[in-house]
Amino acid sequence: MERPRPLRELLLVAGLFLAYKLGRLAVAGDVSTAYTNAAHVWDLERAIGLPSEAALQHAILGVDWLVRAANLYYAGVHFPATAALLLWTYLRRPALYRWARTTLAALTATGFAVQMLLPLAPPRLLAAAGMVDTGHAVGPSVYGNPTSDVLANQFAAMPSLHVGWAAVVSIVLIRATHGPWRWLWLFHPVITLAVVVVTANHYWLDAAVALALLGAIALVMARLPRPVRIETRTPVLAGRRLP
């Protein structure tokens, strides 16, 4: 398949990452509503029998290097891994690049819509969760004071685009590689899920909603008609190519 034009794709991908940052600011929402929604999510998870995020975090809090590694993974893998995937597929797998780029854009857009409708405080800000903000406790932290942070909307926990983007990365890499070892790419979203929970940045349901949105987007994209490529050939007469 023909590779998309580089300048257009560079602008599209840059716009995607910029929209991710600016979009979080645009959906700041009402803080009191975000805390109320967080309490409802926490209670719902307990009602349906999901394991406690706090219990998982407390199991590793005494291991500083592991907590720091989780913080580093949260802060340093999300964007670079996705950018590296887009660059590699653009150069080596143009068809997969188109799918990845479109899926990420659709997932990000629908994620913003959910965040506008459902502002949500993360568990590190919810007193009832009894969780520690590991970024501030151990470091490194990517967030400032939630009341004065102008670089990120900290009340947009649902859905977890960390988990959603990680799932897209693993799906594309599984499709791009061969052999049984390719299934090891699933560790990326699994580790990401564990990281966003133990760092108290997301609830289990944040990840579940992100994966549900991704599944719906993938189904819609699978049903869309594929563009038909029409090849034009120069007519040939008596063994000679016409001008």
VENSULZI-V414673 format. One record per residue. N is the residue number from 1. PSI is psi in radians with two decimals (* if undefined). BURIAL is + if it has 16 or more other C-alpha atoms within 10 Angstrom, else -. D_CENTER is the distance of its C-alpha to the mean C-alpha in Angstrom with 2 decimals. Layout:
# VENSULZI-V414673
n:psi:burial:d_center
N:PSI:BURIAL:D_CENTER
N:PSI:BURIAL:D_CENTER
This chain:
# VENSULZI-V414673
n:psi:burial:d_center
1:2.48:-:26.55
2:2.39:-:27.12
3:2.37:-:24.54
4:2.76:-:23.30
5:2.25:-:25.02
6:-0.73:-:23.49
7:-0.75:-:24.12
8:-0.75:-:22.59
9:-0.64:+:19.41
10:-0.74:-:19.27
11:-0.68:-:19.62
12:-0.81:-:17.01
13:-0.72:+:14.30
14:-0.68:-:15.64
15:-0.64:-:15.55
16:-0.83:+:11.87
17:-0.64:+:11.18
18:-0.72:-:14.10
19:-0.61:+:13.06
20:-0.78:+:9.85
21:-0.86:-:12.48
22:-0.60:-:15.32
23:-0.62:+:13.71
24:-0.57:+:13.00
25:-0.54:+:16.70
26:-0.27:-:17.83
27:0.66:+:16.77
28:-0.69:+:18.54
29:-3.01:+:20.57
30:2.21:-:23.42
31:-0.76:+:23.25
32:-0.66:-:25.71
33:-0.67:-:23.83
34:-0.69:+:20.60
35:-0.66:+:22.72
36:-0.78:-:24.46
37:-0.67:+:21.33
38:-0.73:+:20.14
39:-0.67:+:23.56
40:-0.72:-:23.38
41:-0.76:+:20.06
42:-0.79:+:21.60
43:-0.67:-:24.80
44:-0.73:-:23.24
45:-0.70:+:21.49
46:-0.63:-:24.90
47:-0.61:-:26.70
48:0.06:-:24.86
49:0.34:-:25.26
50:2.54:-:21.82
51:2.66:-:22.39
52:2.23:-:22.44
53:-0.61:+:19.58
54:-0.69:+:22.49
55:-0.70:-:24.37
56:-0.73:-:21.67
57:-0.78:+:21.37
58:-0.41:-:25.16
59:-0.38:-:25.56
60:-0.03:-:24.22
61:-0.50:+:25.25
62:-0.10:-:28.48
63:1.60:-:26.93
64:-0.73:-:26.11
65:-0.58:-:24.93
66:-0.70:-:22.37
67:-0.75:+:21.09
68:-0.69:+:21.02
69:-0.68:-:19.17
70:-0.72:+:16.41
71:-0.73:+:16.36
72:-0.70:+:16.35
73:-0.75:-:13.46
74:-0.74:+:11.37
75:-0.57:+:12.85
76:-0.08:-:13.33
77:-0.58:-:11.04
78:-1.08:+:7.49
79:-0.85:-:8.93
80:-0.70:-:11.91
81:-0.73:-:10.57
82:-0.73:+:8.61
83:-0.72:-:11.79
84:-0.69:-:14.04
85:-0.81:+:12.84
86:-0.71:+:13.47
87:-0.80:+:16.74
88:-0.78:-:17.93
89:-0.58:+:17.43
90:-0.73:+:19.02
91:-0.61:-:21.96
92:-0.47:-:22.39
93:1.30:+:20.78
94:-0.66:+:20.91
95:-0.75:-:20.45
96:-0.58:+:17.20
97:-0.81:+:16.10
98:-0.74:+:16.90
99:-0.79:+:14.96
100:-0.82:+:11.74
101:-0.79:+:12.25
102:-0.72:+:13.22
103:-0.78:+:10.55
104:-0.72:+:7.71
105:-0.77:+:10.26
106:-0.71:+:11.13
107:-0.72:+:7.89
108:-0.76:+:7.58
109:-0.80:+:11.30
110:-0.56:+:11.61
111:-0.72:+:9.25
112:-0.67:+:11.66
113:-0.74:-:14.50
114:-0.72:+:13.85
115:-0.58:+:13.63
116:-0.66:+:16.88
117:-0.48:-:18.52
118:1.27:+:17.50
119:2.43:+:17.31
120:2.17:+:16.72
121:2.39:+:17.81
122:2.85:+:15.97
123:-0.47:+:18.32
124:-0.31:+:19.42
125:-0.04:+:21.05
126:1.98:+:22.53
127:-0.65:-:25.98
128:-0.39:-:26.37
129:-0.46:+:23.57
130:0.60:+:25.66
131:2.75:+:22.81
132:2.45:+:22.95
133:1.65:+:20.76
134:-0.48:+:20.53
135:-0.76:+:19.40
136:-0.53:-:22.68
137:-0.71:-:24.71
138:-0.66:-:24.11
139:2.83:+:21.90
140:2.76:+:20.20
141:2.48:+:18.67
142:-0.03:-:16.27
143:2.58:-:17.62
144:-2.78:-:21.15
145:2.19:-:23.26
146:-0.39:-:21.35
147:-0.30:-:24.51
148:0.04:-:24.78
149:2.03:-:21.37
150:0.02:-:21.17
151:-0.27:-:18.23
152:2.54:+:15.46
153:1.91:+:15.49
154:0.06:+:15.55
155:0.65:+:16.22
156:0.92:+:12.93
157:-0.48:+:11.67
158:2.26:+:11.11
159:2.93:+:8.76
160:1.76:+:6.37
161:-0.35:+:3.09
162:-0.88:+:3.57
163:-0.73:+:4.76
164:-0.82:+:3.57
165:-0.68:+:2.70
166:-0.65:+:5.45
167:-0.70:+:7.23
168:-0.77:+:7.62
169:-0.83:+:8.92
170:-0.68:+:11.19
171:-0.80:+:12.44
172:-0.76:+:13.47
173:-0.59:+:15.12
174:-0.71:+:16.90
175:-0.47:-:18.23
176:-0.30:-:19.28
177:3.03:-:21.16
178:2.82:-:24.12
179:2.91:-:25.81
180:-0.42:-:24.93
181:-0.33:-:23.17
182:-0.41:-:20.22
183:-0.21:-:19.03
184:-0.31:-:18.46
185:-0.35:+:15.10
186:-0.33:+:14.00
187:-0.50:-:14.54
188:-0.95:+:11.32
189:-0.55:+:9.15
190:-0.82:-:12.40
191:-0.71:+:12.89
192:-0.75:+:9.49
193:-0.83:+:10.47
194:-0.69:+:13.89
195:-0.82:+:13.02
196:-0.43:+:11.24
197:-0.87:+:14.25
198:-0.41:+:17.02
199:-0.01:+:16.14
200:0.54:+:16.46
201:-0.33:+:13.33
202:2.73:+:12.28
203:2.87:+:14.40
204:-0.72:+:14.27
205:-0.46:+:14.18
206:-0.75:+:10.96
207:-0.69:+:9.30
208:-0.74:+:11.96
209:-0.71:+:11.38
210:-0.76:+:7.73
211:-0.59:+:9.33
212:-0.75:-:12.35
213:-0.74:+:10.95
214:-0.74:+:9.56
215:-0.74:-:13.05
216:-0.73:-:14.84
217:-0.75:+:13.45
218:-0.68:+:14.37
219:-0.75:-:17.75
220:-0.76:-:18.45
221:-0.58:-:17.79
222:-0.47:-:20.02
223:-0.21:-:22.75
224:2.46:-:22.82
225:2.44:-:25.88
226:2.50:-:25.46
227:2.43:-:27.27
228:2.21:-:30.72
229:2.14:-:31.88
230:2.07:-:35.52
231:2.31:-:37.48
232:2.33:-:40.60
233:2.53:-:43.50
234:2.20:-:46.65
235:2.55:-:49.66
236:2.32:-:52.09
237:2.13:-:55.84
238:0.74:-:58.34
239:0.02:-:56.09
240:2.41:-:55.50
241:2.19:-:52.34
242:2.57:-:53.16
243:*:-:52.41
